[in-house]
Amino acid sequence: MDKKSIEALYDRFETTGVTGPGNPRVKAIVRRLVTDLMLAIEDLDIQPEEFWTGLNYLSEAGRNGELGLVVPGIGLEHFLDLRTDEAEAKAGLVGGTPRTIEGPLYVAGAPVCQGEARLDDGTQPGELVVMTGLVRDEKGNPIPGVKVEVWHANHLGNYSYFDQTQSAFNLRRTIITDANGRYKFRSIMPVGYSVPPGGSTDILLQQLGRHGHRPAHIHFFAHAEGKRKLTTQINIESDPHLWDDFAFGTREGLVPPVKTNSDAAAMAALGTDKPFYEIEFNFDMQPAKAEAPDTDFDRPRAAA
């Protein structure tokens, strides 16, 4: 069938069994997606068995909670970030810390700390890291009272809440910047990880001839009144998959240097006799602007 025939076919679908006007936005989106899918079936000669295999794959990915991994794995979440970048540029917003993917592992409700926090519960191994920095406005001025949410994986690449062996909110905190716009936390250095072996994402990536590895990283949200919500992450520069992230989360400007501190007094202040890592990173927020798409939007998220 050609495009004209497919459009006529969908006209019939759309005018059958009508009970009311429906939602115009939903109707327009469904029409475009379904007709595009029909065209793809025609162009690629997708057979019924292939179609139903694909549908069953999506059903299984939904049942095992992996659609949130499939979406970044095929580049769609990065694509959404790039669209927002373009929309901001058109609205006259430039600069600021680069955004990058949220991923599926955020959990709402982490304990709130003023100025600084310890993320780990002290029960798991890992190399000590201290991260500090400022949150600044578009003019470079520090912003007090910013809500900085931070979360990352443990030494095995697992996240609390999803990994029931960890304590509640391990490696998760909400830090309110101090009067000078500073935040600080100590934690254990995260490691890179891979998608669940044999899971839906792994199966798809194998079919695409791709791996499912992510470099070590730390996630952030930053919220401030009158500013656009920032969703980003920093990546650990020494990770072998730094620029080979299956989820396309690494971006220029999000790879700060990692320094080693072996000063005896600094180690003693942290209660350790081993050198530790230091990361300094400043977040630059953009002003709220009605012409730009909202960056604080609803999506399915876990809450403890």
C-alpha positions as CSV (number, residue, x, y, z in Angstrom):
1,M,0.0,0.0,0.0
2,D,1.2,3.5,-0.7
3,K,1.0,6.5,1.6
4,K,-2.3,7.8,0.1
5,S,-4.0,4.4,0.6
6,I,-2.7,4.1,4.2
7,E,-4.0,7.6,4.9
8,A,-7.4,6.6,3.5
9,L,-7.4,3.4,5.6
10,Y,-6.7,5.4,8.7
11,D,-9.5,7.8,7.9
12,R,-11.8,4.8,8.1
13,F,-10.3,3.7,11.4
14,E,-10.7,7.2,12.8
15,T,-14.4,7.5,11.8
16,T,-15.5,4.1,13.0
17,G,-17.2,3.7,16.4
18,V,-17.1,7.4,17.2
19,T,-18.7,8.3,20.5
20,G,-17.4,11.9,20.9
21,P,-14.7,14.4,19.8
22,G,-11.9,12.7,21.8
23,N,-8.6,14.4,22.6
24,P,-7.3,16.2,19.6
25,R,-3.7,16.0,20.7
26,V,-3.9,12.3,21.3
27,K,-5.7,11.7,18.1
28,A,-3.0,13.6,16.1
29,I,-0.2,11.7,17.8
30,V,-1.8,8.2,17.4
31,R,-2.6,8.9,13.7
32,R,1.0,9.9,12.9
33,L,2.6,7.0,14.8
34,V,0.2,4.4,13.4
35,T,0.4,5.6,9.8
36,D,4.2,5.9,10.1
37,L,4.3,2.3,11.4
38,M,2.2,1.1,8.6
39,L,4.5,2.8,6.1
40,A,7.5,1.1,7.8
41,I,5.8,-2.3,7.6
42,E,5.3,-1.7,3.8
43,D,8.8,-0.3,3.2
44,L,10.6,-3.0,5.1
45,D,8.2,-5.8,4.2
46,I,7.8,-6.7,7.9
47,Q,6.1,-10.1,8.1
48,P,3.3,-10.9,10.6
49,E,5.6,-13.1,12.6
50,E,8.1,-10.3,12.9
51,F,5.4,-7.9,13.9
52,W,4.1,-10.1,16.7
53,T,7.6,-10.9,17.9
54,G,8.2,-7.2,18.3
55,L,5.0,-6.6,20.1
56,N,5.7,-9.5,22.5
57,Y,9.1,-8.1,23.1
58,L,7.7,-4.7,24.1
59,S,5.2,-6.4,26.4
60,E,7.9,-8.4,28.1
61,A,10.1,-5.3,28.4
62,G,7.2,-3.6,30.1
63,R,6.6,-6.5,32.5
64,N,10.2,-6.7,33.6
65,G,10.5,-2.9,34.0
66,E,13.1,-2.4,31.2
67,L,11.4,0.0,28.9
68,G,13.2,2.8,30.9
69,L,16.5,1.2,29.8
70,V,15.4,0.5,26.2
71,V,14.6,4.1,25.6
72,P,18.0,5.5,26.4
73,G,19.6,2.4,24.8
74,I,18.2,3.2,21.3
75,G,19.0,6.9,21.7
76,L,15.5,8.3,22.2
77,E,16.2,9.9,25.6
78,H,19.3,11.6,24.2
79,F,17.3,12.7,21.2
80,L,14.7,14.4,23.6
81,D,17.6,16.2,25.3
82,L,18.9,17.5,21.9
83,R,15.4,18.7,21.0
84,T,15.2,20.6,24.2
85,D,18.6,22.1,23.5
86,E,17.4,23.4,20.2
87,A,14.2,24.8,21.6
88,E,16.2,26.7,24.3
89,A,18.5,28.1,21.7
90,K,15.4,29.3,19.7
91,A,14.1,30.9,22.9
92,G,17.4,32.8,23.3
93,L,18.8,30.6,26.2
94,V,22.5,29.9,25.8
95,G,25.1,28.5,28.1
96,G,24.4,26.7,31.3
97,T,25.5,23.2,32.4
98,P,24.7,20.6,29.7
99,R,21.7,18.5,30.4
100,T,21.8,14.8,29.9
101,I,19.6,11.7,30.5
102,E,17.8,11.1,33.7
103,G,17.7,7.3,33.3
104,P,15.2,5.1,35.0
105,L,16.8,4.8,38.5
106,Y,15.8,8.0,40.3
107,V,13.8,7.6,43.5
108,A,11.9,10.6,45.0
109,G,12.0,11.4,48.7
110,A,15.7,11.2,49.6
111,P,16.7,12.7,53.0
112,V,17.3,16.5,52.9
113,C,20.6,17.9,54.1
114,Q,21.7,21.5,54.5
115,G,24.9,22.4,52.6
116,E,26.6,19.0,52.8
117,A,25.9,15.3,53.2
118,R,27.2,11.9,53.4
119,L,25.6,9.7,50.7
120,D,26.8,6.2,51.7
121,D,25.7,4.4,54.8
122,G,29.2,3.1,55.7
123,T,28.4,-0.6,55.2
124,Q,29.8,-1.2,51.8
125,P,33.3,-1.1,50.4
126,G,34.5,1.5,47.9
127,E,37.0,4.3,47.4
128,L,36.2,7.5,49.2
129,V,35.3,10.5,47.1
130,V,34.4,14.1,48.1
131,M,32.6,16.3,45.6
132,T,32.1,20.0,46.0
133,G,31.0,23.0,44.0
134,L,28.8,26.0,43.4
135,V,25.4,26.4,41.9
136,R,25.3,29.6,39.9
137,D,22.8,31.6,37.9
138,E,23.2,32.7,34.3
139,K,25.4,35.6,35.3
140,G,27.8,33.5,37.4
141,N,26.4,34.5,40.8
142,P,26.1,31.8,43.4
143,I,22.5,30.7,44.3
144,P,21.7,29.9,47.9
145,G,18.9,27.5,48.7
146,V,19.1,25.4,45.6
147,K,17.7,21.8,45.9
148,V,20.4,19.5,44.5
149,E,19.3,15.9,44.3
150,V,22.1,13.4,43.8
151,W,22.1,9.6,43.3
152,H,24.5,7.0,42.0
153,A,25.4,3.3,41.9
154,N,27.5,1.4,44.5
155,H,30.7,-0.5,44.1
156,L,28.8,-3.3,42.2
157,G,27.0,-0.9,39.9
158,N,23.6,-1.3,41.8
159,Y,21.2,1.4,43.0
160,S,19.4,1.4,46.3
161,Y,15.6,0.7,46.2
162,F,16.1,-1.4,43.1
163,D,18.7,-3.4,44.9
164,Q,17.0,-4.6,48.1
165,T,20.3,-5.5,49.8
166,Q,21.1,-1.8,50.2
167,S,19.6,0.4,52.9
168,A,16.9,2.8,52.1
169,F,18.3,5.9,50.2
170,N,21.8,4.6,50.3
171,L,23.8,6.8,47.9
172,R,20.9,9.2,47.5
173,R,20.5,12.6,49.1
174,T,18.9,16.0,48.6
175,I,21.4,18.8,49.4
176,I,20.3,22.4,49.9
177,T,23.1,24.8,48.9
178,D,24.4,27.1,51.7
179,A,24.3,30.9,51.8
180,N,27.2,31.0,49.4
181,G,25.6,28.7,46.9
182,R,27.9,25.7,47.8
183,Y,27.1,22.0,48.0
184,K,29.4,19.3,49.3
185,F,29.1,15.5,49.8
186,R,31.2,12.5,50.6
187,S,30.5,9.1,49.2
188,I,32.1,6.0,47.6
189,M,33.3,6.2,44.0
190,P,30.6,4.7,41.7
191,V,31.6,2.1,39.1
192,G,30.3,1.5,35.6
193,Y,27.7,-1.2,35.0
194,S,25.9,-3.0,32.4
195,V,22.2,-3.7,31.5
196,P,20.8,-6.9,33.1
197,P,22.3,-9.9,31.3
198,G,19.7,-11.7,29.3
199,G,17.1,-9.0,29.9
200,S,15.1,-7.1,27.3
201,T,17.6,-4.4,26.8
202,D,20.5,-6.8,26.5
203,I,18.5,-8.9,23.9
204,L,17.9,-5.9,21.7
205,L,21.4,-4.6,21.9
206,Q,22.8,-8.0,21.0
207,Q,20.6,-7.9,17.9
208,L,21.9,-4.5,17.1
209,G,25.5,-5.6,17.6
210,R,26.0,-3.3,20.5
211,H,27.1,-3.6,24.1
212,G,25.1,-2.4,27.2
213,H,27.9,-0.8,29.3
214,R,27.6,2.6,31.0
215,P,30.6,4.5,32.4
216,A,30.8,5.4,36.1
217,H,28.6,8.5,36.7
218,I,26.7,10.5,39.3
219,H,23.2,11.8,38.6
220,F,21.9,15.3,39.6
221,F,18.7,17.3,39.6
222,A,18.9,21.0,40.5
223,H,15.8,23.0,41.4
224,A,15.7,26.7,42.2
225,E,12.9,29.3,42.1
226,G,12.9,31.2,38.9
227,K,15.3,28.8,37.2
228,R,14.9,25.9,34.8
229,K,15.2,22.5,36.4
230,L,18.5,21.0,35.4
231,T,18.8,17.2,34.8
232,T,22.4,16.1,34.3
233,Q,25.2,13.8,35.5
234,I,29.0,13.9,35.7
235,N,31.0,11.1,34.3
236,I,34.2,9.7,35.8
237,E,37.1,10.4,33.5
238,S,39.1,7.2,33.9
239,D,36.2,4.9,32.9
240,P,37.0,2.9,29.7
241,H,33.4,3.4,28.5
242,L,33.5,7.2,29.1
243,W,32.8,8.0,25.4
244,D,31.3,4.6,24.6
245,D,28.1,4.8,26.7
246,F,25.3,2.6,25.5
247,A,22.8,5.2,26.8
248,F,24.6,8.2,25.2
249,G,24.7,10.1,28.5
250,T,28.3,11.5,28.2
251,R,28.5,15.0,26.9
252,E,31.3,17.6,26.6
253,G,31.4,19.7,29.8
254,L,30.3,16.9,32.1
255,V,33.7,15.2,32.6
256,P,35.4,17.0,35.5
257,P,39.0,16.1,36.5
258,V,39.3,13.6,39.4
259,K,42.1,14.5,41.8
260,T,43.7,12.3,44.5
261,N,44.2,13.9,47.9
262,S,46.9,12.3,50.0
263,D,47.3,15.1,52.6
264,A,47.4,13.6,56.1
265,A,45.4,16.3,57.7
266,A,42.7,16.0,55.1
267,M,42.5,12.3,55.4
268,A,42.3,12.6,59.2
269,A,39.4,15.0,58.9
270,L,37.5,12.4,57.0
271,G,38.4,9.6,59.4
272,T,40.4,7.7,56.8
273,D,44.1,6.7,56.6
274,K,44.0,6.3,52.8
275,P,44.2,8.9,50.0
276,F,40.8,9.9,48.7
277,Y,39.4,11.3,45.5
278,E,38.2,14.9,45.0
279,I,35.9,16.3,42.3
280,E,34.9,19.9,41.9
281,F,32.0,20.8,39.7
282,N,29.9,23.9,39.4
283,F,26.3,23.8,38.1
284,D,25.2,26.8,36.0
285,M,21.4,27.2,35.8
286,Q,19.3,28.9,33.2
287,P,16.5,31.4,34.0
288,A,12.9,30.3,33.6
289,K,11.5,31.4,30.2
290,A,7.9,30.9,29.0
291,E,9.0,30.5,25.4
292,A,11.1,27.4,26.2
293,P,9.7,23.9,26.9
294,D,9.3,23.0,30.5
295,T,12.1,20.9,32.0
296,D,10.2,19.9,35.1
297,F,7.8,17.4,33.7
298,D,6.0,14.4,34.9
299,R,7.2,10.9,34.0
300,P,6.9,7.6,35.8
301,R,9.4,7.6,38.7
302,A,9.8,5.5,41.8
303,A,9.1,6.9,45.2
304,A,9.9,5.2,48.5
